[in-house]
Amino acid sequence: MTDKEIIQALECCLVDGCDICSCREEADCVRAMAENALDLINGQQREIERLKILYNGLDENFKLTVKKFYCLGIVEFAEKLKDRTYPIGCFISAGDKFVIGIEYIDELVKEMVGADNG
């Protein structure tokens, strides 16, 4: 029996009676319907489990992808920030230390995420 036929047979038992039931030809129609219903339920449970496994795999891949893009965004931000620095040594002797004007940080954030999102 198809899923639709099983559901219709169950509805016949509850509402319409045996006249239009697809199980009426069975010697033990109640048992036949119960077996078909059980097969339907078990099949649906297997499908639910398969979909859960698929979803969990997709969910993990999504999380990894988001993390990757987040990390790439931080790297890009750091690289652009470096482009806006100048050596402290321009003013005083400080070796390899650099500074950045605070105003550049806000500008860079707006540049990277868009003025409307910042």
C-alpha positions as CSV (number, residue, x, y, z in Angstrom):
1,M,0.0,0.0,0.0
2,T,1.1,3.5,-0.6
3,D,1.3,6.0,2.2
4,K,-1.8,7.7,0.9
5,E,-3.7,4.4,0.8
6,I,-2.7,3.6,4.3
7,I,-3.9,7.0,5.6
8,Q,-7.2,6.6,3.7
9,A,-7.7,3.1,5.1
10,L,-7.1,4.4,8.7
11,E,-9.6,7.2,8.0
12,C,-12.2,4.7,6.8
13,C,-11.9,2.8,10.0
14,L,-12.5,5.9,12.0
15,V,-15.1,7.6,9.9
16,D,-16.4,6.1,6.7
17,G,-16.6,2.4,7.4
18,C,-15.3,-0.6,5.4
19,D,-17.2,-0.1,2.1
20,I,-14.5,2.1,0.5
21,C,-11.5,0.8,2.5
22,S,-8.6,-0.7,0.5
23,C,-8.0,-3.3,3.2
24,R,-11.6,-4.7,3.1
25,E,-10.5,-7.7,0.9
26,E,-8.0,-8.9,3.5
27,A,-9.0,-11.8,5.7
28,D,-7.8,-9.9,8.8
29,C,-8.1,-6.3,7.6
30,V,-7.3,-4.7,11.0
31,R,-4.0,-6.7,11.2
32,A,-3.2,-5.8,7.6
33,M,-3.8,-2.2,8.2
34,A,-1.8,-2.2,11.4
35,E,1.1,-3.8,9.6
36,N,0.9,-1.2,6.8
37,A,0.6,1.6,9.3
38,L,3.6,0.3,11.2
39,D,5.7,0.1,8.0
40,L,4.7,3.7,7.2
41,I,5.6,5.0,10.6
42,N,9.0,3.1,10.6
43,G,9.8,4.4,7.2
44,Q,9.0,7.9,8.2
45,Q,11.2,7.6,11.3
46,R,14.1,6.3,9.2
47,E,13.6,9.3,6.9
48,I,13.6,11.7,9.9
49,E,16.8,10.2,11.2
50,R,18.4,10.4,7.7
51,L,17.4,14.1,7.5
52,K,18.7,14.8,11.0
53,I,22.1,13.4,10.0
54,L,22.1,15.4,6.8
55,Y,21.1,18.6,8.7
56,N,23.8,18.1,11.4
57,G,26.4,17.7,8.6
58,L,25.2,20.8,6.9
59,D,25.0,22.7,10.2
60,E,28.7,21.8,10.9
61,N,29.7,22.9,7.4
62,F,27.9,26.1,7.8
63,K,29.5,26.8,11.2
64,L,33.0,26.1,9.7
65,T,32.2,28.4,6.7
66,V,31.1,31.2,9.0
67,K,34.2,30.8,11.1
68,K,36.4,30.8,8.0
69,F,34.9,34.1,6.7
70,Y,35.0,35.6,10.1
71,C,38.7,34.9,10.4
72,L,39.3,36.1,6.8
73,G,37.6,39.3,7.8
74,I,39.8,39.8,10.8
75,V,42.9,39.2,8.6
76,E,41.7,41.7,6.0
77,F,40.9,44.2,8.7
78,A,44.4,43.9,10.2
79,E,46.0,44.2,6.8
80,K,44.1,47.3,5.9
81,L,44.8,48.7,9.4
82,K,48.5,48.3,8.8
83,D,48.2,50.3,5.6
84,R,47.0,53.3,7.8
85,T,49.8,53.2,10.3
86,Y,52.9,55.2,10.5
87,P,56.1,54.6,12.4
88,I,56.4,56.1,15.8
89,G,60.0,56.8,14.8
90,C,58.7,59.7,12.7
91,F,58.3,61.6,16.0
92,I,60.6,59.8,18.4
93,S,63.0,56.9,18.2
94,A,60.9,53.8,18.9
95,G,62.3,51.0,16.8
96,D,59.7,49.0,14.9
97,K,56.6,50.3,16.8
98,F,53.8,51.9,14.9
99,V,50.7,53.9,15.7
100,I,47.4,54.6,14.0
101,G,45.0,57.5,14.4
102,I,41.8,56.4,16.1
103,E,39.7,58.0,13.4
104,Y,41.1,55.4,10.9
105,I,39.5,52.5,12.8
106,D,36.0,53.8,12.4
107,E,36.7,54.7,8.8
108,L,38.0,51.2,8.1
109,V,35.0,49.5,9.8
110,K,32.6,51.6,7.6
111,E,34.6,50.7,4.5
112,M,34.5,47.0,5.2
113,V,30.9,46.6,6.4
114,G,29.3,49.5,4.6
115,A,28.4,52.8,6.0
116,D,24.8,51.7,6.8
117,N,25.9,48.7,8.8
118,G,28.6,50.3,10.9
